[in-house]
Amino acid sequence: MIGTGPSTAQIAPQIQPIVKKLTLFQRSPTYIFPRRDTPIERWKIWLFTLFPPALLCYHLYLYYLKEKSRPNQYSGTPEQAMAAKVALAHLHRQVKDPVLIAKLTPNHEFGCKRPLVLDDYYPIFEKDNVELITDKPVRITEHSIISDPPSLLPKEVLDKEPDGAYDVPEIADDHKEKETEIDVLIWGTGFEMRDQGGNFQVYGIDGVNLHELWGETPEAYYGKVPCERTNVIGICVSQFPNLLIMFGPNAGAPWANLTTTFQTQAEYVAMQLRHLKRENSRRGKGPYAMMVEPGVQKRFNEWIQANMGPLAIISPNCSNYYTVHLTFVVC
């Protein structure tokens, strides 16, 4: 399995008991918190069923806890240091082998990468049928993966990697190329966040292509879109009439509750659809469309950039983890 991020960390514990050998190739470790899952008490289920407003209040309480964790993502804050301390304590509780601890200890500040919340990931590394390899896979053959330790990698190769990649202690027998025989390869490297406009082709005014327009700096607009009779809050892109995006650029904040974000965006999109339907029905003179003005979108994104605060994800210590122009908005 290549990758040790969220995708792999959820799969590996499930397949470890049923495979003869599990080999994980790690580029860089991340911070992991204990999950602490517990069954929902029966009295809560009874209360939420008979009195739905209590469920809404509970939801808002959970949302408040997520929003309160925002300082965890700011460089140099006590909250960030405490978050890292809690995660490292979780690692030391679940792993006793000092070599494994060294390889699984993050070498970047908290917030550079997406933290995980798992109880069953660390324990698999001390199982007899699991091997953690911190070398870089360089070739895949018919029956194996060839990997090189950092000491054998050219500088230009390492320079292209994120900060902290393959930066783990090497032991004596690590200074050589290694061939690992495999039967099945699981590519657990997650998903691409930068190419948000390239999953399918979208064309706007005068044939402008969304993928080409965005490149690696996607921008959208969240706010009031001026209409003829009302103001409709929307998720729009200039030059693309009636394009309504769910979880597009700027939508994800590291501390945000995505369920709430998706719900809010769905309500906004529904508002726009109702407005479009109403206007098209009222006018009766051809299709009616809405689009955010370029200057409005530009000023909005400039405001976002100026008010992000000291986010760890854009700090110099994380500079190579994300090359995309990042903005975050909490709706």
Secondary structure, DSSP 8 states (H G I E B T S, - for coil): -B--SHHHHHHHHHHGGGSS-EEEE-S----EE--------HHHHHHHHH-HHHHHHHHHHHHHHHHHTGGGGBTT-HHHHHHHHHHHHHHHHH---HHHHHHHS--S-TTSS--EE-SSSGGGGGSTTEEEE-SEEEEE-SSEEEEE-GGGS-HHHHHTS-TTTT-S---GGGSS-EEEE-S---B-----SS-TT-SS--B-GGG-BHHHHHTT----EEEEEE-SS-EEEEEE-TT-TT---SS-TT---TTS-HHHHHHHHHHHHHHHHHHHHHHHHHH-SS-------HHHHHHHHHHHHHT--SBGGGSGGGTTT--S-------
